[in-house]
Amino acid sequence: MDIFEFLRNAIHSLSGTPVEEIRPESSVKELNLDLFDVEELKLDAEKEYDVYIPEETEFSTVGELKEIISAA
């Protein structure tokens, strides 16, 4: 599964947003993710892809998070 598909499924699980509505340009606010959801999403990605995402890492869209994971 590619990173974007993983993120779409994880965000769907966290927020209930339909998968087809989650796009790379979708913002965290638009997806109704709170700080706890964002942290859980980062932790899930770290486990799935065996990467480290520093706590202070900020992103505002799904695409930005995908790029962070790809670069880690």
N, C-alpha and C positions, 0 to 999 in steps of 0.2 A: 504494500500500500504506500502510495507516495505521501509526502508530508502534508500537502494540502488536504487530501482526502482524510488522513488521520485527524487533522485539526477540525475539519468539518464534522466528523463523527463525534469527536470529543466535545465540541461546542454544542452540538445537538443534545448530547447527553446532559450537559450542564445547564443549558438554558431552555431546552425544548424548541428552539428555533428550527424550523424545517431545513433539512440539509440543503435543499435546492435554493434556499434564500441566502445561504452563507457563501459570500464571494471574497476574493482576495482583498477587495477594497472595502469590505464590511468593517465598520469600526467596532471596537469593544463596547462603546456606549450603545450603538445601534443594536447590538446583539444582547443587550441587557446583562452583561457580565459584570459582577462586582469584583472587588479586590480579591476575595477568597476564590472566586471562580477563575480569575486570571492566574493566581498562584497554583491552583490545582491543575490548570491547563499546562502551565510551564513544567510542573512536576511530572505530569503524565508524558509530556514530550521528552523530558530527560530520560525517563525509564524506557520509553519506546525506542529512542534513537541513541541511547547510551552517550548522551552529551551533557554538558554542564551549562546552565543558563544562570548567570549571576543574578542575585536577588534584585539588584538595582537596575537591571535591564528593563527598559521601557519600550513599549510599542503601542500603536494606536489602531492598527488594522491587522487582519488575519494574514495578509500578505507580508507585512513587516515581521511578524512572528515566524512565518515560514522561512524568510531570509535569515533570521537570527539562528534558527535551528540548522539550516543548511550550512551556515558559516562556522558553526560550533564544532 
